[in-house]
Amino acid sequence: MRYRLTDVETVQSEGSWLFTVRTDRGDQEVMLLPCEEGVEAWVNRCTHQDQRLYREGVGVVTRDGGVVCPKHGSVFDACTGGCGNGPAAETTLLTVDITVESGQVYLTDDNARFLHDGGTDDDGDDGMPESTSHLGF
């Protein structure tokens, strides 16, 4: 089964796009990111600590084709999900299966059911990291 999420042009023009799915791990936010190969989908959590990478009202912070964790500054490649620096080095973001056809992006992951556009806002925070980093965004 597949569900139409958005179009590639929207992801590219906005730099990212967020939606929520239900999996066997509960409700999870997923971010769509543009990359050289088109669009990729990653669970919206840093692999080092349970920190959102995409924040409502901000989107994702990017540097050199990667998504920057606002807490510790680790950078995840938008196309591979891999991280080569900081506390999350040598880890990879969790992927969610999507398919792109005729410029449209579809959720095709058998283990994820689309719930809605946007985030979950279930943890009671304001989406801002409790930063221990010297980085400012």
C-alpha positions in Angstrom: 0.0 0.0 0.0 1.2 3.5 -0.7 0.2 7.0 0.3 0.9 10.2 -1.6 2.8 12.6 0.7 3.8 15.6 -1.3 5.8 16.4 -4.5 9.6 16.6 -5.0 9.3 20.3 -5.9 7.9 21.1 -2.5 10.6 19.2 -0.6 13.3 20.9 -2.7 11.9 24.4 -2.4 11.3 24.1 1.4 14.5 22.2 2.0 12.6 19.5 4.0 9.1 18.3 4.7 7.8 16.6 7.9 5.0 14.1 8.5 4.0 11.6 11.2 3.6 7.8 10.9 2.5 5.1 13.2 4.9 2.1 13.5 5.4 -0.8 15.9 7.6 1.7 17.9 4.7 4.2 18.2 4.1 7.5 16.5 7.2 8.8 14.8 8.1 12.0 12.9 9.7 11.5 9.5 11.5 14.1 7.5 11.8 14.2 3.7 15.1 15.7 2.6 16.2 16.6 -0.9 19.5 15.1 -2.2 21.3 14.4 -5.4 19.3 11.2 -6.0 15.9 13.0 -5.4 14.3 12.7 -2.0 15.1 10.5 1.1 13.1 9.9 4.2 14.6 9.6 7.7 13.1 9.3 11.2 13.4 12.8 12.8 15.7 11.8 15.7 19.5 12.1 16.2 21.1 8.7 16.7 23.2 10.0 19.6 20.4 11.2 21.8 16.7 11.5 21.4 16.8 14.9 19.8 14.7 16.2 16.9 16.6 17.3 13.8 13.6 19.0 12.1 11.9 21.6 14.3 8.5 23.1 13.6 8.9 26.7 12.4 12.6 26.2 11.6 12.8 23.0 9.5 16.3 21.5 9.4 19.6 23.3 9.7 21.9 22.2 6.9 25.6 22.4 6.2 27.4 21.1 3.2 24.5 18.8 2.2 24.0 17.4 5.7 21.5 17.9 8.5 23.0 19.4 11.7 21.9 18.1 15.1 21.1 21.2 17.0 22.2 19.7 20.3 25.8 18.5 19.6 26.5 19.6 16.0 26.8 16.1 14.4 26.0 16.3 10.7 24.0 13.6 8.9 24.3 13.2 5.1 20.9 13.9 3.6 21.3 11.2 1.0 22.8 8.3 3.0 21.8 9.2 6.6 25.3 8.6 7.7 27.2 10.7 10.2 31.0 11.2 10.1 31.5 13.6 13.0 30.7 14.5 16.6 29.0 12.2 19.1 26.9 10.5 16.4 29.9 9.6 14.2 29.7 6.1 12.6 25.9 5.9 13.0 23.1 6.2 10.4 19.6 7.7 10.7 16.7 5.3 10.6 15.2 5.1 7.1 11.5 5.0 6.1 10.7 3.6 2.6 9.4 6.0 0.1 9.0 5.9 -3.7 9.2 8.9 -6.1 7.2 8.6 -9.3 6.5 11.4 -11.8 7.6 14.0 -9.3 5.3 12.7 -6.5 6.6 11.3 -3.2 4.8 8.2 -1.8 5.1 6.5 1.5 5.7 2.8 0.7 7.0 1.4 4.0 4.9 -1.6 5.0 5.8 -0.9 8.7 4.6 2.7 8.7 1.1 4.1 8.4 0.6 7.7 7.5 -1.1 9.8 10.3 -0.8 13.4 9.2 1.5 16.2 7.9 3.7 17.8 10.5 5.1 16.6 13.8 3.8 14.7 16.8 4.4 17.4 19.5 3.9 14.6 22.0 6.9 15.2 24.3 5.7 18.5 25.8 8.8 20.4 24.8 8.9 23.4 22.5 11.1 21.5 20.0 14.2 23.4 21.1 17.2 21.4 22.1 18.7 21.5 25.6 22.0 22.5 23.9 25.3 21.6 25.3 26.9 22.9 22.2 28.5 26.3 21.4 26.6 26.3 18.1 23.9 28.9 17.6 21.2 28.7 14.9 
